[in-house]
């Protein structure tokens, strides 16, 4: 994993050293997503090339081993959903193997025309001991094939819901350099993990969402309460807060953990007596801007192997040069990228 903040600050340092221009967080995020996808897709073509080349026996210089190590980061497994035909996991990028998990049998892939031929004879018909599958699309434009019909699908022993696991390579998550805005308008990096249904993390991030003030808080003030108990009207879980009472009727709320499953309109009520005998509230009503998916809070790191950090920076710089219209940046970065690729493939 590569730290998104390190990459962004390095790119800004190189660009700003000669005052060539500035890349906004939104521009950086878009470029980072594109570069990560390009590097990720190159792995499979490079692996295909290296498999045709004699490799050294040294374990650290073996290019096939090193490439497979980079790809292994994205290997995972999950259950297929729905009833037959099943749906592959949403983050499937390249399907590896399907397993019929009742008896842990590998399901063999076939084409539609092959199935018709195999199904004609009792000797070659699919069974739960020798299952088959056909991978097809959903019919949606530009959608990757995701419908898996597994045979046998009818009669005794039909393979039904919850009986198929997929081993696959997942797509890398889109990177995100999250931030809050400082007192003078500067961008402050937010290292908390991005969760679309999580609450914005940071000092005072929920203070403006208070709809019913605390009442009867006991001094002396200010007084700080870490992780006070609360209940919510929605299905959100695991958020944590630090509340500071500044008077008997006012407080500030810092979010220390975003949690997940929260939605606009949810109310969060702090338990009575939290701030002293007879105290109540506060009550917080979440708005859309309280959540990470509608704000700039929360970060997602590059999922590529750490050895790719230099490659990531150079490729982002190359695209950055196009944005700020500086040919020298484009040329220098492109030359360095080409030199690295030539060295890796020579």
C-alpha positions as a Markdown table, in Angstrom:
| # | Residue | x | y | z |
|---|---|---|---|---|
| 1 | Unk | 0.0 | 0.0 | 0.0 |
| 2 | Unk | 1.2 | 3.5 | -0.9 |
| 3 | Unk | 0.4 | 6.5 | 1.3 |
| 4 | Unk | -1.8 | 8.9 | -0.8 |
| 5 | Unk | -0.6 | 11.9 | 1.3 |
| 6 | Unk | 3.0 | 11.1 | 0.6 |
| 7 | Unk | 2.4 | 10.9 | -3.1 |
| 8 | Unk | 0.3 | 14.1 | -3.2 |
| 9 | Unk | 2.9 | 16.2 | -1.3 |
| 10 | Unk | 5.7 | 14.9 | -3.4 |
| 11 | Unk | 3.9 | 15.8 | -6.6 |
| 12 | Unk | 3.1 | 19.3 | -5.2 |
| 13 | Unk | 6.7 | 19.8 | -4.1 |
| 14 | Unk | 8.1 | 18.9 | -7.5 |
| 15 | Unk | 5.5 | 21.1 | -9.3 |
| 16 | Unk | 5.9 | 24.1 | -7.0 |
| 17 | Unk | 9.6 | 24.1 | -6.7 |
| 18 | Unk | 9.9 | 26.0 | -9.9 |
| 19 | Unk | 6.4 | 27.6 | -9.4 |
| 20 | Unk | 5.2 | 25.7 | -12.4 |
| 21 | Unk | 1.6 | 25.3 | -11.2 |
| 22 | Unk | -0.7 | 23.7 | -8.6 |
| 23 | Unk | -2.8 | 20.6 | -8.7 |
| 24 | Unk | -6.0 | 20.7 | -6.6 |
| 25 | Unk | -7.1 | 17.7 | -4.5 |
| 26 | Unk | -9.8 | 17.0 | -7.0 |
| 27 | Unk | -7.4 | 17.0 | -9.9 |
| 28 | Unk | -5.0 | 14.8 | -8.0 |
| 29 | Unk | -7.7 | 12.3 | -7.1 |
| 30 | Unk | -8.8 | 11.9 | -10.7 |
| 31 | Unk | -5.2 | 11.5 | -11.9 |
| 32 | Unk | -4.4 | 9.1 | -9.1 |
| 33 | Unk | -7.3 | 6.9 | -10.0 |
| 34 | Unk | -6.3 | 6.8 | -13.7 |
| 35 | Unk | -2.6 | 6.1 | -12.9 |
| 36 | Unk | -3.4 | 3.3 | -10.5 |
| 37 | Unk | -5.7 | 1.6 | -13.0 |
| 38 | Unk | -3.1 | 1.9 | -15.8 |
| 39 | Unk | -0.3 | 0.4 | -13.6 |
| 40 | Unk | -2.7 | -2.4 | -12.4 |
| 41 | Unk | -3.7 | -3.3 | -15.9 |
| 42 | Unk | 0.0 | -3.4 | -17.1 |
| 43 | Unk | 0.7 | -6.3 | -14.6 |
| 44 | Unk | -1.2 | -8.8 | -16.7 |
| 45 | Unk | 0.5 | -7.9 | -19.9 |
| 46 | Unk | 3.9 | -7.8 | -18.3 |
| 47 | Unk | 3.3 | -11.2 | -16.7 |
| 48 | Unk | 2.4 | -12.7 | -20.1 |
| 49 | Unk | 5.6 | -11.3 | -21.5 |
| 50 | Unk | 7.8 | -12.5 | -18.7 |
| 51 | Unk | 6.4 | -16.0 | -18.9 |
| 52 | Unk | 8.0 | -16.3 | -22.3 |
| 53 | Unk | 11.4 | -15.2 | -21.0 |
| 54 | Unk | 14.0 | -17.3 | -19.1 |
| 55 | Unk | 14.1 | -16.2 | -15.5 |
| 56 | Unk | 17.0 | -16.0 | -13.0 |
| 57 | Unk | 17.0 | -18.4 | -10.1 |
| 58 | Unk | 17.6 | -15.6 | -7.6 |
| 59 | Unk | 14.4 | -15.2 | -5.6 |
| 60 | Unk | 14.7 | -11.4 | -5.4 |
| 61 | Unk | 15.4 | -10.8 | -9.0 |
| 62 | Unk | 12.9 | -13.2 | -10.5 |
| 63 | Unk | 10.5 | -10.9 | -12.4 |
| 64 | Unk | 7.6 | -13.4 | -12.6 |
| 65 | Unk | 7.8 | -13.9 | -8.8 |
| 66 | Unk | 7.9 | -10.1 | -8.3 |
| 67 | Unk | 4.9 | -9.5 | -10.6 |
| 68 | Unk | 2.9 | -12.2 | -9.0 |
| 69 | Unk | 3.6 | -10.6 | -5.6 |
| 70 | Unk | 2.1 | -7.4 | -6.9 |
| 71 | Unk | -1.0 | -9.1 | -8.3 |
| 72 | Unk | -1.4 | -11.2 | -5.1 |
| 73 | Unk | -2.5 | -8.0 | -3.3 |
| 74 | Unk | -5.7 | -8.1 | -5.2 |
| 75 | Unk | -6.5 | -11.8 | -4.9 |
| 76 | Unk | -9.6 | -12.5 | -2.8 |
| 77 | Unk | -12.6 | -14.7 | -2.4 |
| 78 | Unk | -16.3 | -14.1 | -1.8 |
| 79 | Unk | -19.6 | -15.8 | -2.2 |
| 80 | Unk | -21.6 | -15.3 | -5.4 |
| 81 | Unk | -25.0 | -13.8 | -4.6 |
| 82 | Unk | -28.6 | -14.4 | -5.8 |
| 83 | Unk | -30.1 | -17.6 | -7.1 |
| 84 | Unk | -28.9 | -19.5 | -10.1 |
| 85 | Unk | -27.8 | -17.7 | -12.3 |
| 86 | Unk | -25.6 | -16.2 | -9.7 |
| 87 | Unk | -24.0 | -12.7 | -9.6 |
| 88 | Unk | -20.2 | -12.4 | -9.2 |
| 89 | Unk | -19.0 | -10.1 | -6.4 |
| 90 | Unk | -19.3 | -6.4 | -7.4 |
| 91 | Unk | -15.5 | -5.8 | -7.3 |
| 92 | Unk | -14.6 | -8.7 | -9.6 |
| 93 | Unk | -12.0 | -7.6 | -12.1 |
| 94 | Unk | -10.7 | -11.0 | -13.4 |
| 95 | Unk | -12.4 | -14.2 | -12.4 |
| 96 | Unk | -10.1 | -17.1 | -11.4 |
| 97 | Unk | -12.0 | -20.1 | -10.1 |
| 98 | Unk | -15.5 | -20.9 | -9.1 |
| 99 | Unk | -16.0 | -23.5 | -6.3 |
| 100 | Unk | -19.1 | -25.5 | -5.5 |
| 101 | Unk | -18.7 | -25.2 | -1.7 |
| 102 | Unk | -21.0 | -28.1 | -0.7 |
| 103 | Unk | -18.4 | -30.6 | -1.7 |
| 104 | Unk | -15.5 | -28.2 | -2.5 |
| 105 | Unk | -15.5 | -29.0 | -6.2 |
| 106 | Unk | -14.0 | -26.7 | -8.8 |
| 107 | Unk | -16.7 | -25.7 | -11.4 |
| 108 | Unk | -15.4 | -25.9 | -14.9 |
| 109 | Unk | -16.1 | -23.1 | -17.4 |
| 110 | Unk | -17.7 | -23.9 | -20.7 |
| 111 | Unk | -19.4 | -22.0 | -23.6 |
| 112 | Unk | -23.1 | -22.1 | -24.3 |
| 113 | Unk | -22.7 | -24.3 | -27.4 |
| 114 | Unk | -20.5 | -26.8 | -25.4 |
| 115 | Unk | -23.2 | -27.1 | -22.8 |
| 116 | Unk | -25.8 | -28.2 | -25.4 |
| 117 | Unk | -23.5 | -30.9 | -26.6 |
| 118 | Unk | -22.5 | -32.1 | -23.1 |
| 119 | Unk | -26.0 | -32.2 | -21.9 |
| 120 | Unk | -27.1 | -34.6 | -24.6 |
| 121 | Unk | -25.4 | -37.6 | -23.1 |
| 122 | Unk | -26.0 | -39.0 | -19.5 |
| 123 | Unk | -22.2 | -39.7 | -19.4 |
| 124 | Unk | -21.3 | -36.0 | -19.9 |
| 125 | Unk | -24.2 | -34.2 | -18.3 |
| 126 | Unk | -23.1 | -31.9 | -15.4 |
| 127 | Unk | -23.6 | -33.2 | -11.8 |
| 128 | Unk | -22.8 | -31.9 | -8.4 |
| 129 | Unk | -19.6 | -33.9 | -8.5 |
| 130 | Unk | -18.6 | -32.4 | -11.9 |
| 131 | Unk | -20.4 | -29.0 | -12.1 |
| 132 | Unk | -20.1 | -26.6 | -15.0 |
| 133 | Unk | -20.7 | -22.9 | -15.4 |
| 134 | Unk | -21.3 | -20.3 | -18.2 |
| 135 | Unk | -20.2 | -16.7 | -17.7 |
| 136 | Unk | -22.3 | -14.2 | -19.5 |
| 137 | Unk | -23.1 | -10.4 | -19.4 |
| 138 | Unk | -26.1 | -8.7 | -18.0 |
| 139 | Unk | -27.0 | -7.0 | -21.3 |
| 140 | Unk | -26.1 | -3.6 | -19.8 |
| 141 | Unk | -23.9 | -1.4 | -22.1 |
| 142 | Unk | -20.1 | -1.5 | -21.1 |
| 143 | Unk | -20.9 | -3.8 | -18.2 |
| 144 | Unk | -18.4 | -6.7 | -17.5 |
| 145 | Unk | -19.8 | -10.2 | -17.6 |
| 146 | Unk | -21.1 | -11.0 | -14.2 |
| 147 | Unk | -23.9 | -13.5 | -14.5 |
| 148 | Unk | -22.9 | -17.1 | -13.8 |
| 149 | Unk | -25.2 | -20.0 | -14.6 |
| 150 | Unk | -24.1 | -23.1 | -12.8 |
| 151 | Unk | -25.2 | -26.6 | -13.9 |
| 152 | Unk | -26.9 | -28.7 | -12.8 |
| 153 | Unk | -29.5 | -26.0 | -12.3 |
| 154 | Unk | -32.7 | -28.1 | -12.3 |
| 155 | Unk | -33.9 | -31.4 | -10.8 |
| 156 | Unk | -32.3 | -33.4 | -8.0 |
| 157 | Unk | -29.1 | -31.9 | -6.8 |
| 158 | Unk | -29.6 | -28.5 | -8.5 |
| 159 | Unk | -27.1 | -25.9 | -7.3 |
| 160 | Unk | -29.0 | -23.1 | -5.7 |
| 161 | Unk | -28.6 | -20.0 | -3.5 |
| 162 | Unk | -25.4 | -19.6 | -1.4 |
| 163 | Unk | -23.5 | -22.6 | -2.8 |
| 164 | Unk | -20.9 | -21.0 | -5.1 |
| 165 | Unk | -17.7 | -19.1 | -4.1 |
| 166 | Unk | -15.6 | -17.1 | -6.4 |
| 167 | Unk | -11.8 | -16.8 | -6.2 |
| 168 | Unk | -10.9 | -13.7 | -8.2 |
| 169 | Unk | -8.8 | -10.6 | -8.6 |
| 170 | Unk | -10.6 | -7.5 | -7.4 |
| 171 | Unk | -10.4 | -4.1 | -8.9 |
| 172 | Unk | -8.3 | -1.6 | -7.0 |
| 173 | Unk | -10.4 | 0.9 | -5.0 |
| 174 | Unk | -10.4 | 4.5 | -6.2 |
| 175 | Unk | -7.8 | 6.6 | -4.3 |
| 176 | Unk | -8.9 | 9.6 | -2.4 |
| 177 | Unk | -6.9 | 12.4 | -0.8 |
| 178 | Unk | -9.4 | 13.6 | 1.8 |
| 179 | Unk | -9.2 | 16.9 | 3.6 |
| 180 | Unk | -10.8 | 19.5 | 5.7 |
| 181 | Unk | -10.4 | 23.3 | 5.2 |
| 182 | Unk | -8.3 | 25.2 | 7.7 |
| 183 | Unk | -8.9 | 28.6 | 9.3 |
| 184 | Unk | -7.1 | 30.4 | 6.5 |
| 185 | Unk | -8.5 | 28.3 | 3.7 |
| 186 | Unk | -5.7 | 25.8 | 3.5 |
| 187 | Unk | -6.3 | 22.1 | 2.8 |
| 188 | Unk | -5.6 | 19.8 | 5.8 |
| 189 | Unk | -5.1 | 16.1 | 5.1 |
| 190 | Unk | -7.7 | 13.8 | 6.7 |
| 191 | Unk | -6.0 | 10.4 | 7.3 |
| 192 | Unk | -9.2 | 8.7 | 8.5 |
| 193 | Unk | -10.3 | 5.9 | 6.2 |
| 194 | Unk | -13.0 | 6.8 | 3.7 |
| 195 | Unk | -16.4 | 5.2 | 4.4 |
| 196 | Unk | -19.2 | 6.5 | 2.2 |
| 197 | Unk | -21.8 | 6.1 | 5.0 |
| 198 | Unk | -19.4 | 7.2 | 7.7 |
| 199 | Unk | -19.5 | 10.5 | 9.6 |
| 200 | Unk | -16.9 | 13.2 | 9.0 |
| 201 | Unk | -14.0 | 12.8 | 11.4 |
| 202 | Unk | -12.3 | 15.8 | 13.0 |
| 203 | Unk | -12.5 | 18.5 | 15.6 |
| 204 | Unk | -16.0 | 20.1 | 15.8 |
| 205 | Unk | -17.2 | 18.2 | 12.8 |
| 206 | Unk | -20.6 | 17.6 | 14.2 |
| 207 | Unk | -21.1 | 20.8 | 16.3 |
| 208 | Unk | -23.1 | 22.5 | 13.5 |
| 209 | Unk | -25.4 | 19.4 | 13.3 |
| 210 | Unk | -26.6 | 19.9 | 16.9 |
| 211 | Unk | -30.4 | 20.5 | 16.8 |
| 212 | Unk | -31.1 | 20.2 | 20.5 |
| 213 | Unk | -28.5 | 21.7 | 22.9 |
| 214 | Unk | -27.2 | 20.0 | 26.0 |
| 215 | Unk | -29.2 | 21.0 | 29.1 |
| 216 | Unk | -28.1 | 21.0 | 32.7 |
| 217 | Unk | -24.5 | 20.1 | 32.1 |
| 218 | Unk | -22.4 | 20.1 | 35.3 |
| 219 | Unk | -19.2 | 22.2 | 35.5 |
| 220 | Unk | -16.6 | 23.2 | 35.9 |
| 221 | Unk | -16.3 | 24.2 | 32.3 |
| 222 | Unk | -14.9 | 23.2 | 29.9 |
| 223 | Unk | -15.4 | 19.5 | 30.6 |
| 224 | Unk | -14.5 | 16.7 | 28.2 |
| 225 | Unk | -16.4 | 13.4 | 27.8 |
| 226 | Unk | -14.8 | 10.6 | 25.7 |
| 227 | Unk | -17.0 | 8.1 | 23.9 |
| 228 | Unk | -20.2 | 8.9 | 25.7 |
| 229 | Unk | -23.1 | 6.4 | 25.1 |
| 230 | Unk | -25.8 | 7.2 | 22.6 |
| 231 | Unk | -28.5 | 5.8 | 20.5 |
| 232 | Unk | -29.5 | 6.5 | 16.9 |
| 233 | Unk | -32.7 | 6.5 | 15.0 |
| 234 | Unk | -31.0 | 4.8 | 12.0 |
| 235 | Unk | -28.9 | 1.7 | 11.4 |
| 236 | Unk | -25.5 | 3.4 | 11.8 |
| 237 | Unk | -22.9 | 1.8 | 14.1 |
| 238 | Unk | -19.5 | 2.2 | 15.6 |
| 239 | Unk | -19.1 | 6.0 | 15.5 |
| 240 | Unk | -17.4 | 7.5 | 18.5 |
| 241 | Unk | -17.3 | 11.1 | 19.8 |
| 242 | Unk | -15.5 | 13.4 | 22.2 |
| 243 | Unk | -17.9 | 16.0 | 23.6 |
| 244 | Unk | -16.7 | 19.1 | 25.4 |
| 245 | Unk | -19.3 | 21.1 | 27.4 |
| 246 | Unk | -18.5 | 24.8 | 27.3 |
| 247 | Unk | -21.4 | 25.8 | 29.5 |
| 248 | Unk | -24.6 | 24.2 | 31.1 |
| 249 | Unk | -26.3 | 24.5 | 27.7 |
| 250 | Unk | -23.6 | 24.4 | 25.0 |
| 251 | Unk | -21.0 | 21.9 | 23.8 |
| 252 | Unk | -18.8 | 21.0 | 20.8 |
| 253 | Unk | -18.6 | 17.5 | 19.3 |
| 254 | Unk | -15.5 | 16.0 | 17.8 |
| 255 | Unk | -15.9 | 12.7 | 15.8 |
| 256 | Unk | -13.0 | 10.3 | 16.5 |
| 257 | Unk | -14.3 | 7.3 | 14.5 |
| 258 | Unk | -16.6 | 7.6 | 11.5 |
| 259 | Unk | -18.5 | 4.3 | 11.9 |
| 260 | Unk | -20.7 | 3.2 | 9.0 |
| 261 | Unk | -24.3 | 2.8 | 7.9 |
| 262 | Unk | -25.4 | 6.4 | 8.7 |
| 263 | Unk | -27.8 | 8.4 | 6.5 |
| 264 | Unk | -29.0 | 12.0 | 6.3 |
| 265 | Unk | -31.9 | 12.6 | 8.7 |
| 266 | Unk | -30.6 | 10.1 | 11.3 |
| 267 | Unk | -30.7 | 11.5 | 14.8 |
| 268 | Unk | -28.1 | 10.7 | 17.4 |
| 269 | Unk | -29.1 | 11.2 | 21.0 |
| 270 | Unk | -26.5 | 11.2 | 23.8 |
| 271 | Unk | -27.8 | 9.3 | 26.9 |
| 272 | Unk | -29.3 | 11.4 | 29.7 |
| 273 | Unk | -27.2 | 12.1 | 32.8 |
| 274 | Unk | -24.0 | 11.8 | 30.7 |
| 275 | Unk | -22.9 | 15.3 | 31.7 |
| 276 | Unk | -24.1 | 15.1 | 35.3 |
| 277 | Unk | -27.3 | 14.4 | 37.3 |
| 278 | Unk | -30.3 | 15.8 | 35.5 |
| 279 | Unk | -28.5 | 16.6 | 32.3 |
| 280 | Unk | -30.0 | 15.8 | 28.8 |
| 281 | Unk | -28.9 | 15.8 | 25.2 |
| 282 | Unk | -27.5 | 16.9 | 23.0 |
| 283 | Unk | -29.4 | 15.6 | 20.0 |
| 284 | Unk | -27.6 | 15.6 | 16.6 |
| 285 | Unk | -29.5 | 15.5 | 13.3 |
| 286 | Unk | -27.2 | 14.3 | 10.5 |
| 287 | Unk | -27.3 | 16.2 | 7.2 |
| 288 | Unk | -25.9 | 15.0 | 3.8 |
| 289 | Unk | -22.8 | 17.2 | 4.4 |
| 290 | Unk | -22.2 | 15.3 | 7.7 |
| 291 | Unk | -21.4 | 12.2 | 5.7 |
| 292 | Unk | -18.1 | 11.4 | 3.9 |
| 293 | Unk | -19.7 | 10.6 | 0.6 |
| 294 | Unk | -21.0 | 14.2 | 0.3 |
| 295 | Unk | -17.9 | 15.9 | 1.7 |
| 296 | Unk | -14.1 | 16.0 | 1.2 |
| 297 | Unk | -13.4 | 14.1 | 4.4 |
| 298 | Unk | -11.8 | 10.6 | 4.5 |
| 299 | Unk | -8.9 | 9.1 | 2.5 |
| 300 | Unk | -8.3 | 5.9 | 0.5 |
| 301 | Unk | -4.7 | 4.9 | 0.0 |
| 302 | Unk | -3.2 | 3.5 | -3.2 |
| 303 | Unk | -3.5 | -0.3 | -3.1 |
| 304 | Unk | -0.5 | -0.9 | -5.3 |
| 305 | Unk | 2.7 | -2.6 | -4.0 |
| 306 | Unk | 5.0 | -0.1 | -2.2 |
| 307 | Unk | 7.6 | -0.6 | -4.9 |
| 308 | Unk | 5.3 | 1.2 | -7.3 |
| 309 | Unk | 5.5 | 4.6 | -5.5 |
| 310 | Unk | 8.1 | 6.1 | -7.8 |
| 311 | Unk | 6.1 | 4.9 | -10.8 |
| 312 | Unk | 2.9 | 6.4 | -9.4 |
| 313 | Unk | 4.5 | 9.8 | -8.8 |
| 314 | Unk | 6.1 | 9.9 | -12.3 |
| 315 | Unk | 2.9 | 9.1 | -14.1 |
| 316 | Unk | 0.9 | 11.6 | -12.1 |
| 317 | Unk | 3.5 | 14.2 | -12.8 |
| 318 | Unk | 3.3 | 13.4 | -16.5 |
| 319 | Unk | -0.5 | 14.0 | -16.5 |
| 320 | Unk | -0.1 | 17.1 | -14.3 |
| 321 | Unk | 2.1 | 18.6 | -16.9 |
| 322 | Unk | -0.7 | 18.3 | -19.4 |
| 323 | Unk | -3.1 | 20.0 | -17.0 |
| 324 | Unk | -0.9 | 23.0 | -16.2 |
| 325 | Unk | 0.3 | 23.1 | -19.8 |
| 326 | Unk | 4.0 | 22.6 | -19.0 |
| 327 | Unk | 5.7 | 20.5 | -21.8 |
| 328 | Unk | 8.9 | 20.2 | -19.8 |
| 329 | Unk | 7.1 | 18.3 | -17.0 |
| 330 | Unk | 5.4 | 16.0 | -19.5 |
| 331 | Unk | 8.7 | 15.3 | -21.3 |
| 332 | Unk | 10.8 | 14.7 | -18.2 |
| 333 | Unk | 8.3 | 12.5 | -16.5 |
| 334 | Unk | 7.6 | 10.5 | -19.7 |
| 335 | Unk | 11.3 | 9.9 | -20.3 |
| 336 | Unk | 11.8 | 8.6 | -16.8 |
| 337 | Unk | 8.8 | 6.3 | -17.1 |
| 338 | Unk | 10.1 | 4.9 | -20.4 |
| 339 | Unk | 13.5 | 4.3 | -18.9 |
| 340 | Unk | 12.0 | 2.4 | -16.0 |
| 341 | Unk | 9.8 | 0.3 | -18.3 |
| 342 | Unk | 12.8 | -0.5 | -20.6 |
| 343 | Unk | 14.9 | -1.6 | -17.6 |
| 344 | Unk | 12.1 | -3.8 | -16.3 |
| 345 | Unk | 11.5 | -5.5 | -19.7 |
| 346 | Unk | 15.1 | -5.8 | -21.0 |
